[in-house]
Amino acid sequence: QVQLVESGGGLVQPGGSLRLSCAASGFTFSSYTMNWYRQAPGKERELVATITSGGSVTNYADSVKGRFTISRDNAKNTVYLQMNSLKPEDTAVYYCNVIRWSGSHWGQGTQVTVSS
């Protein structure tokens, strides 16, 4: 059974940094592209960053380019999202996601709040 467990969220001041982690289990992690999404109150869930199975290709939403970095450690079955220069508009619940033959799988999410 696929499990995705996010951690690392919290309250941070504008301009600060956070590092999110997503621990995966129940599937061959190193074979799959991994995604980070976020959903702010009253808004639709949006794709933030993507990393291919080997980690060689990454893509980002325009709103986070140059500030966020996605990475993965296939030995630890973990994907990360380093978030720098955080802005109030980055406030959201952040979700880890993988799409497999069995469907789209989500973690429970971790809250990130950027506020002074």
N, C-alpha and C positions, 0 to 999 in steps of 0.2 A: 504494500500500500504506500502510495506516494505521500510523503510528509515534507512540508516546508515550514521552517520555524525561523521567523525574523526576530532580530534583537538589535539593540543599540539606539533606539529612538529616545527622545527626551525633549526637554526645554532648553533652548539655546538663544543667545542674544543675536541680533542681526550682525552679520560679519563673522560669526563663529563657524565652527566645524563640527560635524558628526560623522561617525562611520557606522553604517548599518551592515549587519551580517545576516545571511540566510543559510541555515544548515539544512541540507537535503538528505533524504533517505528514501528507500523503497524503489529506486530505479538506478540505472547506470548513469550517474551524474555526468561523467566525462563525455557522454555521447550526445548531450543536448545543449542547445542554445538556452540561455537563461535570461530572464527579463526582470526589470524592476518597474513597477507601476506606482502611481500615487493617486489618491482621491481626496480632494479638498471638500469641505462642507458645501453642499448644494451644487457641486460640480460633478461631471462625469469622470470616471477613472481614465487616466491618461498614461501612455507609455513614456517612461523617463529614460531608460537605458537598456541596451541589449548587448550581450556578449556571446560569441559563438562557442562551440564546444571546446575548442582548443585554446580559446582566449585570444586568438590573433586578430579578430575583427570586433570592433565595438561601434555602437551607434547611440546617439543621444538626441533627445528633444532639443530644439533650438533654445528653449528657455533655460536649459541647464548646461549647455556647451561651454567648456572652459572653466566650469566651477565643480562639476561632478565627475567622478571617475569610477567606472565599473571594472571589477576584476574578479578573478576566481582562483581557487586553489583546488584542483581536482583530486589531490591527495587527501584533502580534508572534506571533500564534498560540500564546499562552502562558496557562496558568491557574496561579494562585498559591494557596497556603494559608499565611496568616500565623497562627502558633501562639504565643500568649502564655500566661503563667502556667502553664507546663507542669508536669504531675504525673507521678510514676512510672508511673501507670496509662495514660499516653499512649504508653508505649513500644510500638512496633510497626513493621512495615514498612508504609509508606504508598504507595498506588497511585493513579495517575491512570486515569480510565476514561471511555470514550465509548460510547454505544449507537447504532449505525447500522443501516440495512437489512441490512448484511452481518453483523451480529452485535455482540457486546460485545467491545470492544478494551481491552487493558490494557498499561500500561507494565511495566518490570522491577521497579519498586518502589525506594524509598529508605528506609534504616533510620533510625529515630529512637529514641534511647535517652535516657531521662530518669533520671539517677542522680547521687547525690552521691559 
